[in-house]
């Protein structure tokens, strides 16, 4: 390409890597042309309308891609799970696809079925790769595909949903662990009990984990076996549709945590050895298995695999009306090393030949397809290496994601809490960390996600308070450790959420300081659900301190969401003094002031801001949020003129800022 892509024009430091960047861009363009010809990507990504079990006017048609198979039988309830010639598939001429046509009465809604696949030297029972309903027998624990064709399929009431996500405020959630009881929660329970909480708290988007079917519940949904089947342990496909439809009616967008970075190794439930070829869907040799995740890596260089994954994206958008995806494990996809053991210290680390151009091509095509199917769709990349262009437009030479996760921020907060005394927290460092991002790419900022809540890690509240959560979280019984933890929990969230340039994310329950880690049922804990749930009773109990944090989060989210396009406004530093541990910045008419000092309060601390009258709109030290209420927030603050700054139209705003507190003021028109 002769012309310079915009991504390079905007960042001159990328100029030395122009050849690699333009080469990747051209690879995508060439691959799209190869796959689609004169048609669109959406036309190409229609495998879910062809493969698997399809209802037709004459009856049923079933198709499967199995290049290594020598014979395939459909077995199930309808034929006593026996191989019968009437249910034997035929290999289509000059094709690796297999097909069978059956009369209408051959199958019925609810029937269980599988494939019996033969290959040279072996055979095995398999769940169809394109199965859209998979269930597990409670007694035998065996998974089977299920015919899903109800007489009255669910019809969406909200046929067109236009998300109002400016800014994007995400509530990350897991259906199974979203209830108080020690069991697996359902789509219906989430819709009835949790969704209203999310709406009240002000979040305008839910990001649902563990939707794609996975054999092991404790994998948190990241070891997927059936990519087109919504997990049946939470309910039926129609109940998932009702949940999404209800969220849309309440003005909440719904995105899905999609896993295309790897797949479970299982052969009977998954794609691990579908038809005697362990590499039908996956890379061969040393690249087949992920060294850290005990899973298999897709071969993004195969057109059939691209067809499978791209069709999967379109399927979830159209069949279930998801509003987009958070792509899991993008770093693992981008690099042959999966990013393991790499520091990514300079731009050369992104263009040194260690990148999987096939995966980069897939991700770019996926973003193009998703926005072709739904121009308002939301795509987010979970990516830690800092690969340039990930969330830049494809036409500019980027990969087309709308947002990338700011994964540096939670790591930073963990490091600060673990390694520094309170007296050594530096506001200049904090401000740099939460605003350190590429100007041409939007990010999702967050203090902690589900990752920080899992066994082996700690949530922010537990790092701050630890065992005192159990003994001193009743109102009136707070000790100094609890008071410190409550104060810093709010300040950390406010600093992170108020400096976004795209969106903010919170994991279910973390907003109110949910105690304890997440530990799914497993042999090591006696298959207990005690820690695989959310104890909403704690935040509902007004005698405990949890509701202070929950109430603050609600006020903070609604303030940020209520400030139109706050994510697009400049974050302008007004002041920092690491000695005082004071930080101030502004976004349009809002001024944010933080005093991280654990011991020193300041009277008449001055900041130069646009002149006018300022009113407190949020204060972490308010008694309603578990603070001391040292300041009178009803007082209106007027700026004081200074002749030195007359031309700049700035004046002194002087405040009383108590130790370990933050306040937000709004300039009155």
Order of alpha helices (4+ residues) and beta strands (2+ residues): alpha-alpha-alpha-beta-beta-beta-beta-beta-beta-beta-beta-beta-beta-alpha-beta-beta-beta-alpha-beta-beta-beta-alpha-beta-alpha-alpha-beta-beta-alpha-alpha-beta-alpha-alpha-alpha-beta-alpha-alpha-beta-beta-beta-beta-beta-beta-beta-beta
